[in-house]
C-alpha cells in the first residue's frame, strides 16, 4: 500500500496542524507496518509450502538464522517463546529440523551447560532461496528512490523494530 500525504510542509503549518499531520503520518506508517507483517506472514507460509516445510519449521529456521547473524545465540527455550510452542512441541520441531539438516545443536559459547541452536547447511540454502528473490523484488521496488529516502527509511524501520520488540516485551510481561 502506498500512501502519499499531500501538502505536508512542516514550515507552513501551525502547531495544531503539524500535530494533526504528524498523527496522520504515524497512523499511515503503523498501517503500512501491519500490512507488511501480514504480507510477510503469507509469503512465509506460501514459501514453506513450496519447499514441503511446515510454516513453523520455516519460521524456526528464520528465527535461528536472524539470531545467529545478530550474535544472539538462541536456545530451544528462546525458540519456544518466539514461536509460542510448548516445550514438547519445540523439542519435536527442533529434533525434526536437526534430522533434516536445517539445524544443529552446539554448546553455548559463554556457558557450556547451555545448548544453542545453529543453522545447518540446508537452512542456509533454504533461506537463500527465499531471501534472494525477495531481495531482487525489493531492489526493483526501490530503484527510483534516492539514497536519502533509503537512509531515512532505514532509520524508520530501526525505530519500528525497537517499538515491536518493546511491545513484545509488554505482551510477555502481561502473560506473567
ZAMARGU-4260 file (C-alpha; in steps of 0.2 Angstrom, whole numbers, plus 5000, padded with zeros to 4 digits):
<rodrens>
0) 5000/5000/5000 | 5007/5017/4995 | 5002/5032/5005 | 5006/5050/5000 | 5001/5064/5012
5) 4998/5079/5000 | 5003/5096/5006 | 5014/5091/5020 | 5025/5106/5024 | 5030/5107/5042
10) 5036/5125/5039 | 5020/5131/5033 | 5008/5124/5046 | 5004/5130/5063 | 5007/5119/5078
15) 4990/5111/5079 | 4991/5107/5060 | 5008/5099/5062 | 5002/5088/5076 | 4987/5083/5066
20) 4998/5079/5051 | 5011/5070/5062 | 4997/5059/5069 | 4991/5055/5051 | 5008/5051/5045
25) 5011/5040/5061 | 4994/5031/5058 | 4999/5028/5039 | 5016/5020/5044 | 5008/5010/5058
30) 4995/5004/5045 | 5009/5000/5032 | 5018/4990/5046 | 5003/4980/5049 | 5001/4977/5030
35) 5019/4972/5029 | 5018/4960/5043 | 5003/4952/5035 | 5011/4950/5018 | 5027/4943/5026
40) 5017/4930/5036 | 5008/4925/5019 | 5024/4925/5009 | 5032/4914/5023 | 5018/4902/5023
45) 5017/4900/5004 | 5036/4898/5003 | 5036/4885/5017 | 5023/4875/5007 | 5033/4876/4991
50) 5048/4868/5000 | 5037/4855/5009 | 5041/4863/5026 | 5028/4867/5039 | 5025/4885/5042
55) 5033/4884/5060 | 5048/4875/5053 | 5052/4889/5041 | 5048/4902/5055 | 5060/4892/5066
60) 5074/4892/5053 | 5072/4911/5050 | 5072/4915/5069 | 5088/4904/5072 | 5097/4912/5057
65) 5092/4930/5062 | 5098/4927/5080 | 5114/4919/5074 | 5118/4933/5062 | 5114/4946/5076
70) 5126/4937/5088 | 5112/4932/5100 | 5113/4913/5102 | 5096/4905/5103 | 5091/4891/5114
75) 5077/4879/5111 | 5068/4889/5126 | 5071/4905/5116 | 5064/4897/5101 | 5049/4890/5110
80) 5045/4908/5117 | 5047/4916/5099 | 5035/4903/5091 | 5023/4901/5106 | 5025/4882/5107
85) 5026/4871/5122 | 5042/4863/5127 | 5037/4846/5120 | 5031/4854/5103 | 5048/4863/5102
90) 5058/4848/5106 | 5049/4838/5092 | 5051/4853/5080 | 5069/4855/5084 | 5073/4836/5083
95) 5064/4836/5066 | 5074/4851/5059 | 5091/4843/5066 | 5087/4827/5057 | 5083/4836/5041
100) 5100/4846/5042 | 5092/4863/5044 | 5098/4865/5062 | 5111/4858/5074 | 5114/4859/5092
105) 5130/4867/5099 | 5137/4872/5116 | 5134/4890/5121 | 5150/4900/5119 | 5148/4908/5136
110) 5140/4894/5146 | 5145/4876/5142 | 5130/4870/5152 | 5118/4878/5139 | 5114/4871/5122
115) 5111/4884/5107 | 5103/4881/5090 | 5114/4885/5075 | 5109/4884/5057 | 5113/4869/5046
120) 5119/4870/5028 | 5101/4866/5021 | 5094/4880/5032 | 5106/4892/5023 | 5101/4885/5006
125) 5083/4887/5011 | 5084/4904/5017 | 5094/4910/5002 | 5081/4903/4990 | 5069/4914/5000
130) 5079/4929/5003 | 5087/4931/4986 | 5071/4933/4976 | 5064/4944/4989 | 5079/4955/4989
135) 5078/4956/4970 | 5059/4962/4971 | 5064/4974/4985 | 5079/4981/4974 | 5067/4983/4959
140) 5054/4992/4970 | 5067/5004/4977 | 5076/5008/4961 | 5069/5025/4959 | 5071/5031/4977
145) 5085/5042/4981 | 5098/5036/4994 | 5092/5049/5006 | 5075/5041/5006 | 5083/5024/5009
150) 5093/5031/5024 | 5078/5039/5031 | 5068/5023/5028 | 5081/5013/5037 | 5080/5024/5052
155) 5061/5022/5052 | 5062/5003/5051 | 5075/5003/5065 | 5064/5013/5076 | 5049/5002/5072
160) 5059/4986/5076 | 5063/4993/5093 | 5045/4998/5095 | 5039/4980/5091 | 5052/4972/5102
165) 5046/4984/5116 | 5028/4979/5113 | 5033/4961/5113 | 5041/4963/5130 | 5025/4971/5136
170) 5015/4957/5130 | 5026/4944/5138 | 5025/4954/5154 | 5006/4954/5154 | 5006/4935/5152
175) 5016/4933/5168
</rodrens>
